[in-house]
Amino acid sequence: MTADHTASLRDRVVLVTGGTRGLGREMALALVAAGARVAITGAHASDAMHETMALAQANAGIGRMFAIVADVTRFDHCSRAVAEIRDHFGALHVLVNNAGIGMGIISDTFTTEPARFWKTDPQAWRAIIETNVNGAFNMARAAAPSMVAQGFGKIINISTSEQTMVRCGYSPYGPSKAAVEAASRIWAQDLAGTGVDVNVYLPGGAADTDFLPGGPGKKGADGNLLPASIMRRGILWLCSDASNGHTGERYIARLWNESLPVDLAAEGARAPHVDKPAIM
């Protein structure tokens, strides 16, 4: 990474929802190390939250990370979180909508035995949709007005691979991410001309997080497993001034070539734009 774009991250305030573990933790720690001031949320106080805070302090010193207990399925929690961040850090520049629930609450064996929708617990279905879809909206709805008012902001929605969106047995997780990507495209148009960019970022395959069943054979349905740290590749560029004006775009961490200049790496990781999305 070059100093050209990381310099703009110095003291930039970034909120990473679900930043206590997994992909969120990796992105949050990468941003702190680059000089950003980072707020993380978790639905509950947890050992993982304290561990992430300790890692940030060890790597970047005291005061660079702020942890908030906030359930993204509740708009009042999201509004309170945004207000607390603005009080604590003085601003909010970037929202990374990472909080999510995976297929594990539907089935312990979903990677090897497809979870059939007609056998799914409706409460588990609702929990995934509430967190992955409504949670992303709630936090974006809470954060966007101040971003528009200041004439600058970035909303980065964490997604999944196209195959997962329509993979047999991956409902409702796959459809929830398809909904987030459709919303991202609309939000980017809604915010055109305001200085607020909206983009999608994803690992590009199953990642080694708690979303997957544990054990020696841990892997995704495609047989592969990416390290959670792969999300560090593009998050700095997406949160920096180098990505200003890039909006309504989709970036895949697996395709991010760190040996290239950062703008070329971003170009290589950007998915082709589709005029009319194709689902079926």
Buried (B, 14 or more C-beta within 10 A) or exposed (E): BEEEBBEBBEEBBBBBBBBBBBBBBBBBBBBBBBBBBBBBBBBEEBEBBEEBBEBBBEEBEEEBBBBBBBBBBBBEBBBBBBEBBBEBBEBBBBBBBBBBBBBBBBBEEBBEEBBEBEEBEEEBBEBBBBBBBBBBBBBBBBBBEBBBEBEBBBBBBBBBBBEBBEBEBBBBBBBBBBBBBEBBBEBBEEBEEBBBBBBBBBBBBBBBBEBBBEEEEEBBBEEEBBEBBBBBBBBBBBBBBBBEEBBBBBBBBBBBEEEEEBBEBBEEBBBEEEEEEEEE
